[in-house]
Amino acid sequence: MEKETLKILTAVQNEELSVKEAQSQILNLFGVSRSSVLHGGDELSEYSEEYREDCERIKAVLIENGFINAGLNDAIWLWNEYSESYAAGWLGLPDEDEKIYDCIKSYIRTTHYCG
């Protein structure tokens, strides 16, 4: 598996493979597809309707980044984890979608979402 991972990383460095393609290939190496990484679900139980607009935007960012089963609950959980890392309640979203993804991507990789 190490060899395959190194090959993928080398392809990215040589600009033969995009980062998104590399992420998908690495997830596949571990038997995880982006379509099964997140739990889905569109109930806003924890934050009710108060943060629906933020959650819809986070969900769209997740889907845009290949997490096709992303739901509003995933958005809530991920943004809440990010906010709590700053000992804060619900933090406001950055203006740029790319920055939203940068804020939450480490929580996707380090939580139960990736098995």
C-alpha positions in Angstrom: 0.0 0.0 0.0 2.9 2.3 0.7 4.2 1.9 -2.8 0.8 2.7 -4.3 0.5 5.8 -2.1 3.9 7.0 -3.1 3.1 6.5 -6.8 0.0 8.6 -6.4 1.9 11.4 -4.6 4.6 11.4 -7.2 1.9 11.7 -9.9 0.6 14.8 -8.1 4.0 16.3 -7.8 4.6 15.7 -11.5 1.2 17.3 -12.3 0.0 14.1 -13.9 -2.8 13.8 -11.4 -5.0 16.5 -9.7 -5.2 16.6 -5.9 -8.9 15.6 -6.0 -8.1 12.6 -8.2 -5.3 11.6 -5.8 -7.6 11.9 -2.8 -10.1 9.6 -4.5 -7.4 7.1 -5.4 -6.0 7.0 -1.9 -9.4 6.6 -0.4 -9.9 3.7 -2.8 -6.6 2.1 -1.6 -8.1 2.0 1.9 -11.4 0.6 0.6 -13.3 3.8 1.3 -15.1 5.8 -1.4 -16.1 9.4 -1.0 -19.6 8.4 -1.6 -19.6 6.4 1.7 -17.4 8.6 3.9 -20.1 10.8 5.3 -23.3 9.7 6.9 -25.8 11.9 5.2 -29.1 12.9 6.7 -30.8 16.2 6.4 -32.4 16.7 9.8 -31.2 19.8 11.6 -31.9 18.4 15.0 -29.0 20.0 17.0 -29.2 23.5 15.6 -32.7 23.5 14.2 -33.3 26.1 11.6 -31.0 28.7 13.1 -28.0 27.7 10.9 -29.8 26.1 8.0 -28.2 28.5 5.4 -24.7 27.8 6.7 -25.4 24.1 6.7 -26.7 24.1 3.2 -23.5 25.9 2.1 -21.2 23.5 3.9 -23.1 20.6 2.5 -22.7 22.1 -1.1 -19.0 22.5 -0.4 -18.7 18.9 0.7 -20.6 17.6 -2.4 -18.4 19.8 -4.6 -15.4 18.2 -3.1 -16.7 14.7 -3.9 -18.6 13.7 -0.8 -21.7 12.9 -2.7 -23.6 11.5 0.3 -23.0 14.6 2.5 -26.0 15.7 4.4 -26.9 18.6 6.7 -26.1 16.6 9.7 -22.5 16.1 8.4 -22.3 19.9 7.9 -23.5 20.5 11.4 -21.1 18.0 12.9 -18.0 19.1 11.0 -18.5 22.9 11.5 -19.3 22.3 15.1 -16.1 20.4 15.5 -14.2 23.2 13.8 -15.8 25.8 16.0 -15.2 23.9 19.2 -11.5 23.7 18.3 -11.5 27.5 18.9 -13.6 27.1 22.1 -16.4 28.8 20.4 -20.0 28.3 19.6 -21.0 28.3 15.9 -18.4 30.4 14.1 -19.4 32.4 11.0 -18.4 31.0 7.7 -15.6 32.4 5.5 -16.6 34.2 2.4 -14.9 31.7 0.1 -16.1 28.1 -0.3 -12.5 26.9 -0.6 -11.7 28.3 2.9 -14.8 26.4 4.3 -13.4 23.2 3.0 -9.9 24.0 4.3 -11.5 24.5 7.8 -13.3 21.1 7.9 -11.2 18.7 5.8 -9.0 17.7 8.7 -12.1 16.7 10.7 -13.2 14.4 7.8 -9.9 12.6 7.8 -9.5 12.3 11.6 -13.0 11.2 12.6 -15.3 8.2 12.4 -16.3 9.4 9.0 -13.3 7.6 7.5 -13.8 4.4 9.4 
